[in-house]
């Protein structure tokens, strides 16, 4: 699973942060199909309550490979 976190203090979106970082988080399974489904229905931005940039999507895809 890949953890995506919106940091509580700064609002920054992080991929696979350490366990000591607090904030709103979402988990995606390690397959491109999961990422496609999540992005198609805009679920990730709804869960994290943040806009998801294209750069972040590319970073997530690189972690999945």
C-alpha positions as a LaTeX table, in Angstrom:
\begin{tabular}{lrrr}
\hline
Residue & $x$ (\AA) & $y$ (\AA) & $z$ (\AA) \\
\hline
Unk1 & 0.00 & 0.00 & 0.00 \\
Unk2 & 1.12 & 3.53 & $-0.76$ \\
Unk3 & 0.33 & 6.16 & 1.86 \\
Unk4 & $-0.44$ & 9.69 & 0.72 \\
Unk5 & $-0.59$ & 12.25 & 3.49 \\
Unk6 & $-1.74$ & 15.84 & 3.71 \\
Unk7 & 0.45 & 17.20 & 6.49 \\
Unk8 & $-1.54$ & 18.82 & 9.28 \\
Unk9 & 0.65 & 21.87 & 9.89 \\
Unk10 & 1.59 & 22.85 & 6.32 \\
Unk11 & $-1.02$ & 21.21 & 4.09 \\
Unk12 & 1.77 & 19.68 & 1.98 \\
Unk13 & 1.03 & 16.39 & 0.23 \\
Unk14 & 3.59 & 13.66 & 0.94 \\
Unk15 & 4.02 & 10.12 & $-0.39$ \\
Unk16 & 5.01 & 7.41 & 2.10 \\
Unk17 & 5.95 & 9.71 & 5.00 \\
Unk18 & 7.28 & 8.40 & 8.28 \\
Unk19 & 4.87 & 7.34 & 11.01 \\
Unk20 & 5.63 & 10.46 & 13.07 \\
Unk21 & 4.01 & 12.83 & 10.56 \\
Unk22 & 0.39 & 13.65 & 11.37 \\
Unk23 & $-2.41$ & 14.63 & 9.07 \\
Unk24 & $-5.16$ & 13.32 & 6.83 \\
Unk25 & $-4.04$ & 10.26 & 4.88 \\
Unk26 & $-5.21$ & 7.89 & 2.18 \\
Unk27 & $-3.88$ & 4.51 & 1.07 \\
Unk28 & $-3.72$ & 3.18 & $-2.48$ \\
Unk29 & $-2.86$ & $-0.40$ & $-3.40$ \\
Unk30 & 0.31 & $-0.88$ & $-5.45$ \\
Unk31 & $-1.27$ & $-1.26$ & $-8.89$ \\
Unk32 & $-1.90$ & 1.22 & $-11.66$ \\
Unk33 & $-5.53$ & 0.07 & $-11.89$ \\
Unk34 & $-6.16$ & 1.29 & $-8.33$ \\
Unk35 & $-4.62$ & 4.67 & $-9.11$ \\
Unk36 & $-6.69$ & 4.96 & $-12.28$ \\
Unk37 & $-9.92$ & 4.18 & $-10.42$ \\
Unk38 & $-9.14$ & 6.62 & $-7.62$ \\
Unk39 & $-8.26$ & 9.45 & $-10.00$ \\
Unk40 & $-11.22$ & 8.77 & $-12.33$ \\
Unk41 & $-13.73$ & 9.28 & $-9.54$ \\
Unk42 & $-11.70$ & 12.11 & $-7.93$ \\
Unk43 & $-11.70$ & 10.19 & $-4.64$ \\
Unk44 & $-8.17$ & 11.11 & $-3.63$ \\
Unk45 & $-8.84$ & 14.84 & $-3.63$ \\
Unk46 & $-12.12$ & 14.31 & $-1.74$ \\
Unk47 & $-10.48$ & 12.18 & 0.95 \\
Unk48 & $-7.48$ & 14.48 & 1.41 \\
Unk49 & $-9.55$ & 17.64 & 0.91 \\
Unk50 & $-6.86$ & 19.01 & $-1.42$ \\
Unk51 & $-6.22$ & 19.54 & $-5.11$ \\
Unk52 & $-4.09$ & 16.79 & $-6.60$ \\
Unk53 & $-1.48$ & 18.08 & $-9.05$ \\
Unk54 & $-0.20$ & 16.25 & $-12.12$ \\
Unk55 & 3.27 & 16.19 & $-10.53$ \\
Unk56 & 1.94 & 14.29 & $-7.52$ \\
Unk57 & 0.22 & 11.77 & $-9.77$ \\
Unk58 & 3.49 & 11.19 & $-11.63$ \\
Unk59 & 5.32 & 10.72 & $-8.30$ \\
Unk60 & 2.72 & 8.16 & $-7.21$ \\
Unk61 & 3.07 & 6.33 & $-10.53$ \\
Unk62 & 6.86 & 6.20 & $-10.09$ \\
Unk63 & 6.42 & 4.70 & $-6.61$ \\
Unk64 & 4.05 & 2.08 & $-8.02$ \\
Unk65 & 6.64 & 0.88 & $-10.56$ \\
\hline
\end{tabular}
